[in-house]
Amino acid sequence: ALTIKLLGKKVVYHLDNRGIPRYKSRPIYNILYKWVFSNSAIIHVSEGLIQNEVEPLNLRNVKLFAMGNSIKNFTIIDKNKKNDDLQILFLSNYFPEKGLMVLLEAMLLLKGELHGIILNTYGAIHSKEEYYRCRKFVEDKGLAKYVNIHGPVYDDEKFKVFENADIFIFPSYFKEECFPVTILEAMNAKLPVIATRIGAIPEMIESEEDGMLIDPLSPGQIAQKIGILVKDKELRHKLGQNAYLKFRDNYAYPVFEDKMRAIFESVLDLK
């Protein structure tokens, strides 16, 4: 940043994380934040994160822009499932704050109602301890018939996983959770999403309209939302379709490109 500013160039920061409020109370960080971010343009993934992360810095001469993340569209064909099991999907990295154990606790609460329901989990094993803790929980609590814990999936294999799912759950309580791409993938796949109220997620999902929001670390709330969606196929379809339309209109690649181009034209005063 110092080099660029000394050269007299315009600086654009594209933020995709949280954490400034945790550090700004320290005098040295507060000074650095003000110096680095003043006289620049800042793109963050949501209006809420701009308000919580950037505006409290009281910066000088800044342009602020909110623009969500994006993914390349993939096509989901009509489901042709070989059985009638309702498939719940968790897809994230395996470390505690991503909330898989919270989801497993919710499944335990529903144990007596799980006939015909399968939870499939996929993810990179960032914490072997957490991975094996979850597997042990499944075995010890008698959930092995209802829960399958898999490793990571990529590209076409990942798209197939979304295609075979009926409900997507993102129970993260990760303190730096921001704008999860995996939720965009679920929206693209026309899945109803149950997710926590953290980061930019409440701006991605309007509860009861294109998904359902829960508090972090709330297995009871997850169990309740699963129970509602399991019993109401029409609601699953409505939430999934609305999620897809929101994705198409706000987060697809062409929309992202147009918004990014407009931001740089504004920063460079081309229009």
SELUMFI-121315 format. One record per residue (C-alpha): residue number from 0; y, x, z. Coordinates in steps of 0.02 Angstrom, whole numbers, plus 50000, padded with zeros to 5 digits. Each point is the difference from the previous one (the first is absolute). Layout:
BEGIN
NUM|Y|X|Z
...
! end
This chain:
BEGIN
0|50000|50000|50000
1|50121|50142|50042
2|49969|50086|49833
3|50022|49841|49901
4|50160|49954|50091
5|50072|50175|49979
6|49971|49981|49813
7|50104|49843|50003
8|49859|49887|49941
9|49970|49820|50048
10|49855|49979|50121
11|49880|49853|49997
12|49874|49981|50141
13|49849|49886|49976
14|49930|49960|50173
15|49825|49932|50022
16|49971|50022|50185
17|50066|49952|50172
18|50051|50102|50151
19|50187|50037|50000
20|50036|49894|50156
21|49874|50102|50101
22|50096|50161|49968
23|50183|49955|49977
24|50031|49996|50188
25|49977|50189|50003
26|50170|50079|49965
27|49937|50129|49874
28|49906|49868|49900
29|50146|49882|50002
30|50113|50137|49931
31|49874|50047|49866
32|49971|49820|49946
33|50186|49970|49981
34|50026|50161|49902
35|49849|49979|49886
36|50019|49816|49959
37|50190|49982|49990
38|50078|50007|49826
39|49838|49948|49915
40|49899|49854|49934
41|49852|49939|50102
42|49858|49893|49937
43|49885|49922|50129
44|49856|49881|49974
45|50078|49849|50086
46|50162|49926|50064
47|49929|49992|50176
48|49961|50185|50003
49|50174|50041|49935
50|50073|49899|50144
51|49885|50078|50131
52|49987|50179|49937
53|50157|50043|49901
54|50148|49889|50048
55|49999|50051|50185
56|50040|50179|49945
57|50177|49943|49951
58|50000|50110|49846
59|50152|50040|49893
60|50012|49962|49814
61|49824|49939|49966
62|49924|49879|49877
63|49850|49906|50070
64|49864|49919|49894
65|49844|49904|50048
66|49853|50010|49881
67|49819|49966|50043
68|49854|50107|49946
69|49899|49963|49845
70|49826|50020|49929
71|49931|49994|49826
72|49932|49827|49964
73|49812|49978|49989
74|49911|49847|49934
75|49888|49895|50109
76|49875|49895|49905
77|49932|49836|50066
78|49879|50025|50142
79|49816|49992|49955
80|49923|50029|50170
81|49812|50006|50021
82|50004|49909|50166
83|50109|49881|50098
84|50052|50121|50137
85|50186|50004|50033
86|50056|50181|49987
87|50135|50071|50114
88|50071|50169|49949
89|50077|50142|50101
90|50056|50148|49895
91|50095|50141|50084
92|49975|50172|50074
93|49886|50012|50150
94|50109|50050|50145
95|50035|49895|50155
96|50175|49937|49961
97|49943|49918|49838
98|49921|49869|50111
99|49819|49988|49945
100|49942|49989|50181
101|50122|49857|50029
102|49923|49910|49851
103|49824|50032|50065
104|50051|49926|50167
105|50061|49846|49905
106|49831|49990|49912
107|49916|50006|50170
108|50106|49853|50058
109|49937|49905|49848
110|49819|50055|50020
111|49933|49825|50023
112|50089|49942|49842
113|49960|50144|49883
114|49858|49921|49901
115|50039|50030|49817
116|50143|50121|50037
117|49993|50186|49961
118|50130|50133|50044
119|49999|50151|49885
120|50104|50150|50052
121|50045|50147|49888
122|50103|50155|50030
123|50015|50188|50008
124|49932|50071|50163
125|50155|50082|50074
126|49925|49988|50174
127|49812|50021|50016
128|50014|49949|50182
129|50078|49834|49952
130|49877|49973|49858
131|49848|50021|50112
132|50082|49903|50143
133|50017|49850|49884
134|49822|50016|49937
135|49935|50009|50178
136|50101|49846|50048
137|49923|49903|49855
138|49824|50049|50053
139|50025|49975|50187
140|50082|49829|49980
141|49871|49931|49879
142|50119|49990|49853
143|49894|50099|49876
144|49954|49843|49903
145|50184|49960|49972
146|50088|50169|49983
147|49973|50139|49872
148|50097|50162|50027
149|50015|50102|49840
150|50088|50159|49947
151|50146|50017|49879
152|50011|49916|49830
153|50111|50048|49853
154|50058|49933|49831
155|49881|49876|49918
156|49885|49998|50151
157|50147|49952|50110
158|50056|49863|49881
159|49823|49929|50006
160|50010|49994|50189
161|50159|49897|49990
162|49922|49890|49867
163|49853|49956|50113
164|50108|49961|50153
165|50065|49832|50060
166|50118|50053|50142
167|50091|50165|50031
168|50043|50056|50176
169|50121|50140|50046
170|50006|50013|50191
171|50097|50164|50011
172|50104|50047|50151
173|50043|50172|49931
174|50175|50044|50064
175|50054|50068|49830
176|49927|49858|49896
177|50127|49962|49867
178|49958|49909|49837
179|49810|50005|49980
180|49942|50018|49821
181|49831|49926|50044
182|50087|49834|50037
183|50076|50005|49827
184|49826|50027|49929
185|49937|49849|50096
186|50146|49895|49936
187|49963|50057|49822
188|49819|49946|50030
189|50059|49824|50050
190|49933|50017|50176
191|50071|49913|50153
192|50060|50138|50117
193|49997|50005|50190
194|50111|50144|50059
195|50100|50060|50148
196|50187|49979|50025
197|50048|50184|49985
198|50103|50105|49881
199|50047|49907|49841
200|49848|49886|50005
201|50099|49846|50057
202|50106|50021|49844
203|49846|50018|49889
204|49915|49846|50071
205|50076|49833|50046
206|49884|49930|50131
207|49908|49841|49951
208|50075|50010|49824
209|49916|50150|49919
210|49904|50071|50148
211|49987|49996|50189
212|50086|50114|50126
213|49932|50052|50170
214|50061|50106|50144
215|49930|50177|50014
216|49848|50024|50112
217|49961|49814|50000
218|49815|49969|49962
219|50019|49820|50059
220|50133|49965|49869
221|49894|50082|49865
222|49851|49893|50049
223|50107|49843|49995
224|50068|50039|49826
225|49827|50043|49934
226|49936|49834|50069
227|50137|49905|49910
228|49971|50085|49832
229|49811|49991|50008
230|50007|49811|50019
231|50134|49969|49868
232|49960|50058|49824
233|50153|49916|49927
234|50113|50094|50121
235|49916|50165|49954
236|50033|49963|49817
237|50181|49948|50032
238|50043|50153|50103
239|49912|50117|49878
240|50085|49925|49848
241|50171|50006|50083
242|49969|50180|50051
243|49959|50045|49821
244|50157|49917|49933
245|50106|50093|50127
246|49916|50163|49951
247|50026|49967|49814
248|50184|49954|50022
249|50049|50135|50126
250|49879|50147|50007
251|49917|50024|49830
252|50037|50161|49905
253|50124|49925|49873
254|50103|49924|50142
255|49998|50165|50096
256|50056|50096|49846
257|50143|49881|49964
258|50060|50007|50181
259|49989|50189|50009
260|50094|50019|49836
261|50137|49884|50063
262|50016|50100|50161
263|50021|50165|49910
264|50124|49924|49879
265|50100|49940|50150
266|49991|50169|50087
267|50053|50090|49842
268|50133|49869|49963
269|49924|49966|49829
270|50042|49817|50013
! end
